[in-house]
Amino acid sequence: MKEFKFIISGGGTGGHIYPAISISNELKLRYPNSQILFVGASDRMEMQIVPKYGFKIIGLWISGFNRNFSIKNLIIPIKLLFSLLHSILIIKKNSPDVVIGTGGFASGPLLYIAALFGIPTLIQEQNSYPGITNKLLAKRVNKICVAYNGLDRFFNKNKMIETGNPVRSDLRNLHSDSTGDKSKFGLQENKKTLLILGGSNGSREINKVVFNNINLFESLNVQVLWQCGKIYFEQYRYLNSKENIHVHAFIDEMNLAYAHADIIISRAGASSISELCIVGKPVIFIPSPNVAENHQYKNAKNLVIKNAAVLIEEKNLETDFVKSFTDLINNPDLQLELSNSIIKNAKQNATIDIVNEIEKLL
């Protein structure tokens, strides 16, 4: 079997990292002798996550602009220059057959240099409103895999293929695999489980509403599996002393967490949406308002109008959360309706379709 060399770059958040890992796993499945190298930002979460999946990663000295004025922005041009030079060395040393980007500022220098050297390139855009890195790269790369229609206002439609977002392969078998008992997370078998996901870095506002309603969850006999984010973990870790609260900075084995959840509260990033459609559990979306074009709200609203999810805007959490959650947890018929509806929106073959496009570039 022919050996190929792939470089995959993307990171900063789980929304960029896990699609990259999914694509890599599918490439490895098709080409077991292939060499796959990741390139990320040296101080971001991909440097810890990617090696856990058995892939080598190199970090670039790169960061994004702070939207608020920051003295750190002054050094960004220097970081960019060093990252471009480092990317040249990486490309020259590894001679990849294809270079793939999944978004995040770390993918910018590498994909730019790869395209400059005439190496086949593909980017994958998860969102309905593209990030700045992919918008800048779009004119240079060979192919653009997108998750939503209507992106021809940003990208050349002749380069675009609508594939959906790749998700982790362990989620595609969530309902058929043996996922073990709930004791993995210290959960009890006889209680409903609420899974809280505020994005890979956590959400201050979601954490606040969870904290303020701990007594409500206890009164409803609901246990909480809570991914609060690394920067918030020290603030909430003492709550692990409570029988029904299980706080984690980050959950690695998301397939088990999803399998054990009865109801999920989540941000509405594109990758989260794609995963939750496949998981098929009742979801309350709390979109982040601090994103371009308010795209998380639009992502969630698209499911709400199909009776596939519940939506609470962050600004309405104090007034709406208790009623929305109580109505859902006490209504098994509504839970079933949401589950059946959201799973109809799943794109099971997104990863396969993206790798099919990569194969065409070989």
CORDANOR-V779936 format. One record per backbone hydrogen bond with DSSP energy under -1.0 kcal/mol. NH is the residue of the N-H (numbers start at 1). CO is the residue of the C=O. Records with the same first field share a line. If there is no record, write none. Layout:
NH: CO ; CO
//
This chain:
6: 35
7: 98
8: 37
9: 100
10: 39
11: 103
16: 13
17: 13
18: 14
20: 16
21: 17
22: 18
23: 19
24: 20
25: 21
26: 22
27: 23
28: 24
29: 25
30: 26
31: 27
34: 31
35: 4
37: 6
38: 56
39: 8
40: 58
42: 60
44: 41
47: 44
48: 45
49: 45
50: 46
53: 50
54: 51
55: 50
58: 38
60: 40
62: 60
73: 70
74: 71
75: 72
79: 75
80: 76
81: 77
82: 78
83: 79
84: 80
85: 81
86: 82
87: 83
88: 84
89: 85
90: 86
91: 87
92: 88
93: 89
94: 90
95: 91
97: 5
98: 5
99: 120
100: 7
101: 122
102: 9
107: 104
111: 107
112: 108
113: 109
114: 110
115: 111
116: 112
117: 113
118: 115
119: 114
122: 99
123: 143
124: 101
125: 145
135: 131
136: 132
137: 133
138: 134
140: 137
141: 137
142: 121
143: 121
144: 159
145: 123
146: 161
154: 151
155: 151
159: 156
161: 144
163: 146
164: 146
171: 168
174: 171
176: 173
177: 173
184: 181
185: 182
186: 183
187: 182
191: 188
194: 223
195: 263
196: 225
197: 265
202: 199
207: 203
208: 204
209: 205
210: 206
211: 207
212: 208
213: 210
214: 211
217: 213
218: 214
219: 215
220: 216
221: 218
222: 217
223: 192
224: 244
225: 194
226: 246
227: 196
228: 248
232: 229
236: 232
237: 233
239: 236
240: 237
241: 238
242: 239
246: 224
248: 226
254: 252
257: 253
258: 254
259: 255
260: 256
261: 257
262: 193
263: 193
264: 282
265: 195
266: 284
273: 269
274: 270
275: 271
276: 272
277: 273
278: 274
279: 275
280: 276
284: 264
285: 310
286: 266
294: 291
295: 292
298: 294
299: 295
300: 296
301: 297
302: 298
303: 300
304: 300
305: 301
306: 303
307: 304
308: 303
310: 283
312: 285
316: 313
317: 314
320: 316
321: 317
324: 320
325: 321
326: 322
327: 323
328: 324
329: 325
330: 326
331: 328
335: 331
336: 332
337: 333
338: 334
339: 335
340: 336
341: 337
342: 338
343: 339
345: 342
346: 343
350: 347
353: 349
354: 350
355: 351
356: 352
357: 353
358: 354
359: 355
360: 356
361: 358
362: 359
//
